[in-house]
Amino acid sequence: MSAPLSPSRRSFLRSTAVGGAFMLGMSADGVLAAAAGAASGTPADFTPNAFIRIGRDGRVTLISKQPEIGQGIKTSLPMVIAEQLEVDWKDVRIEQGDLDTALYGPQGAGGSTSTPTNYENFHRLGAAARMMLVQAAADTWKVPVSECTAANGAVVHGASKRRLGYGALVEAASKSPVPDAKSVVLKDPATYKLLGTRIGGVDNAAIVSGKPLFGIDVRLPGMLYAVYAKCPVFGGQPLSANLDAIKAMPGVKDAFIVEGTANLNGLRPGVAIVATSTWAAMRARRELQVVWDEGEGANHSWADFTAQAQAASKKAGEGVSTSTVRKDGDVPAALAGAAKVVEAAYSYPFISHASMEPQNCTAWIKEGGALELWAPTQNPGAGQALVSTTFGIPKESITLHIIRSGGGFGRRLSSDFIVEATAIARKVAAPVKLTWTREDDLQHDHFRPGGFHFLRGGVDVAGKAVAWHNHFVTFANRVKRDGKSVLQPGSGGNLSADEFPGRWIDHCLFEQTMLETRVPMGPWRAPGSCVFSWVLHSFIDELAHAGGRDPLAFRLELLGNKDLVPASSERGLPYDVKRMRNVLVEVAQRAGWGKKSFPRGQGQGIAFHFSHRGYVAQVAEVTVSREGKLKVDRVVVVADVGAQIVNLSGAENQVQGSVIDGLSTMMFPELNIEKGRIVQSNFHDYQLLRMPDAPTKIETHFIKTNNPVTGLGEPALPPLAPAVCNAIFAATGKRVRQLPLSKTDLSWS
């Protein structure tokens, strides 16, 4: 890959024609810039170093810079460029870019940020290229550029009807001046031909036909295969192992102990086995006998954590690990004066990401110490940085190929599997692919934190919410920060002062107690929101019923009529009340809220949540048999994610997937911890949703508003669990306050 030109800020640079193609790229800080391609052999051969490549044959190749983890970004972002470029989608080819932030800018997939951080710039990339092509055609015909238009991969002169395809304009376009950023003319959204339509994923055909696409499919000449055994207790390390016996097994090339670090999210100590095949490595691992130093983590258990949480709930406001997150008004006095007070305790367990493709990475230490990596990662830059700091390899000596991931959900934002593969490769004179077993993946995840919420709320005689107290007991790892040992809550395990309904109720108290653990934690799809939404919007439903109010009316009254509620913390976001009210009213209308009469055992529930810049409301309709068997009959979703749906097929897919993922997580998965170990090991004891339990019908609706476009990988997941649990209450009169759902007896008579 050739080096990018150094762009000046906030401007386009000169375009250079090399090897029969011109290319436009984006600098690291997101400013549009032109970059040159490198010739290789013939005029038709290019080495792409930017987002757009147009060949003399008219073929358009677009580079996808973000990791593809199933969220569809490899299709949707190139669609934005193609729309402005005025090319027929069938003539476009997509290539995955390697990690190169100097050329592409930030590369990562997490927090539903890929679309909002790239959307506007990608429009300008396509539009600038289109303008250069139009200018080239006008110069060729010696006519005013205003008389020429681009469409379907060609430029047409309106008066004479002359036409030049993009391929015929490559050489001339390379000589066209690059438009100044301020002069780039974007298409009117009303004229979009591609955006907002249903486009299948660019990899769909390869996926359904079993073509090698994923990290686990990587094959290199002379490649060896590795497994890596870590202590079943988090923080433990190997003291000795039967390495000689393992080395003598068929196909085994080497076995050795790897010294790790104290960082739970980095290189953990373990035993590596390298073999001529994955099967030989895994077979040898079954015979591996390791003496472990289990460390302090061996004392951890879920039962003990639960007892600690219960004890902490009785001492709210006490202890060095308890902090006040938000305090408004006088909550004790407001509760004392309330017409009705509701108290409830909600809890949820640690869970795994359980992506279909286990963690894996291929690493190759070349002569001279350069490192090449093939990784299905959400966070390639962080992976490169972790490898660099762990082993002292300069970043410029690390090439990282971003490989499609078989699911991520936040797990592949961590880079432990990348640094493990590198540690093994440093001992092997060949490329080596590390593959985790399903048991590794489940028991050595960076888990979604468990949590306990102890709530009290009050309503007045009119049924209006007047007081709210949430004492949240969460989990934290001990880390070094500025030379000090401190507790750091797990990702998604930290209550924000801006969490709903903290800016809406005058008398509001949020408290947080941290329980120390060695269990590694990481972001899980819609971190925090994925569980807070269930707790908060279930308890809001409890208050509505306590006040004798319709749940929809109660929520609308709680939201109020302000246009925008400002953030009250440094990291918070303003809350657009109007947008949330609109989706809430819309979903109620589409679901027929309040217009249906349900028999006992059937019911409707409603919930909403603001997550990752998206405003989403849902209504669930359920049937619960007398024996307590749940069936979700219908889920209606209304989402406001801005002014434009990029790929309607992908957007619907993300909403439907969020509903199914949210339902699965609510109903089944649970990780128990005993003696510092995760008890569950595979899908036989870590159940996920199967087809018979999926909703019978999912209806997806989008409201377009004049707001920035955001992603959809996460916003639609949080409201599902409270909507379903509130529907269960409407059907049976039973509240679900503990996850998974199997903990609650739903039978009725």
Secondary structure, DSSP 8 states (H G I E B T S, - for coil): --------TTS------BTTB-EEEE-TTS-EEEE--EE-SSTT-EE--SSEEE-TT--EEEEE-S--SSSSHHHHHHHHHHHHHT--GGGEEEEE--S-HHHH------TT-HHHHHHHHHHHHHHHHHHHHHHHHHHHHTS-GGGEEEETTEEEETTT--EEEGGGGHHHHTTS----GGG-----GGG-SSTTS----TTHHHHHTT-S-BGGG---TT-EEEEEEE-SSTT-EEEEE-HHHHHTSTTEEEEEEE---S-TTS---EEEEEESSHHHHHHHHHT--EEEE--GGGG--HHHHHHHHHHHHTTTT-STTEEEEEEES-HHHHHHT-SEEEEEEEEE-BB----SS--EEEEEE-TTS-EEEEE--S-HHHHHHHHHHHHT--GGGEEEEE-B-S--TTGGGS-HHHHHHHHHHTT-SS-EEEE--HHHHHHSS-BB--EEEEEEEEE-TTS-EEEEEEEEEEEEEEEEETTEEEEEE-TT----TTSTTTTT-SEEEEEEEEEE----B---SSTTHHHHHHHHHHHHHHHHHHTT--HHHHHHHHH-S-SEE--SSTT---EEHHHHHHHHHHHHHHHTTTS----TTEEEEEEEEEETTEEEEEEEEEEE-TT--EEEEEEEEEEE--S--S-HHHHHHHHHHHHHHHHHHHHS--B-EETTEE---STTTS----GGGS-S-EEEEE---SS-----SSTTSTTHHHHHHHHHHHHHS----BSSGGGS-----
